[in-house]
Amino acid sequence: MEKLFNNIPNIEKSKAKAFNPQILAFVGDGVYTLYIRTMLSVHHDLKSGEMHSLTTNFVKAHGQSDALEKLMPVLTEEELAIFKRARNYKTQNIAKHASVIDYKRATGFEAVLGYLFLIGEVERLNQILALCYEE
């Protein structure tokens, strides 16, 4: 991941913490989706439609909420604070194919990933993503 994202500037922690939680989640969603697609491509020889279905199982709100269960015990206080702020953020969005609980937990999960990506904590991000991908 370090090579791929070399040209993206790191943001100071204080500035990243001040970002709207939905922006952190927006970035985190992209990071997570790219990671899952990459890992599935490397470990499976499937047609694109099958790959899309597998990816969807990971990246949909319910899948992210499940992944979060593995992460909760290992999140730092700082990461937990980012998660809670994003989870509790009032939004106008309505979850189409997810429960409100799964949707909010997934938003918190994505915000943590977005935060770590933006501050350049690649090693920590990779640790968390590896836990999420365990098949």
Disulfide bonds with the S-S distance in Angstrom:
none
